[in-house]
């Protein structure tokens, strides 16, 4: 999803996932994006801004999605 947003011209400023393994892999793929581990259910706009190191930057889009159903332990692990 982040790659698609970057290809559309957006700068992805920060990212989060509830699993440290996922955020570690994300950091390798997007080294210029601040990434942290957290459950989005526990985040508010203020905490996202603080933990995401956004400061007073203007935010145009906040996006996210469900786990990849075929591969994620958070999904059903059914491919196809």
N, C-alpha and C positions, 0 to 999 in steps of 0.2 A: 504494500500500500504506500509506504514512504517513497519507494522508487518511482511509482506512478506520479505522486505529487511533485517530486523533484523534476521529473520529466515534463510535467505540466507548467513548470516555472516557479513553483513554490520553494521556499527555503524551509526545510523541516528543522525547527529550532530545538526541540526536545522530544524525547520518547520515553515511554515507560511500559513495563510489563510486570506482572506479579511473580514471575519466575526469574531468578538470577541467571540461570543458564541462557534463557532467551535474551536478556539484556546484554549479556556478555557477547553473544553471537551478533546481536544488533550493532554493538560498538565496533566490532571488526568490520562490518559491512558499511557502516555509516560513521566513520571516525570524526566527522565534523559536527555531529549532533550530540548534544548532552543527553545521556541516557541514564535513567535511574530505575531501581526496582521498587515497585509499590503496587498495591491493589487499587484500581481506579475507583472502587466503591468507597475508599477511605480518603479520596482527594476532593478538595474544594477548589474553586477557582484560585483563591489566594494561595493554597498550599501547592497547587500545580505551578503557579507563577514562581513561588519561592524555591521549591525543590527542582523545578525545571530551569532555574537560573535565568528566567526571562526578564526580570527587572521591570522596567516601564515600557518594554518593547510592545508595539502594537501587534495584536494577534488577529489574523484574518480568518483562520480556520482551525478548529480542533476536530480531529478525526480519529476514528478507531474502528475496530471490527471484532467479530467473534473469533474464537480460536479456529484454526484451520481444521475442519472436521475430520479429514482423513488422516492427519498426521499428529495432531496435538493430543497430549494426555488430557487436556481440558475438553476435548471433543469426543466424538463417538468412535474414532479410529476406524471408520469405514471408508475405504477408498473405492469410489465408483458406486 
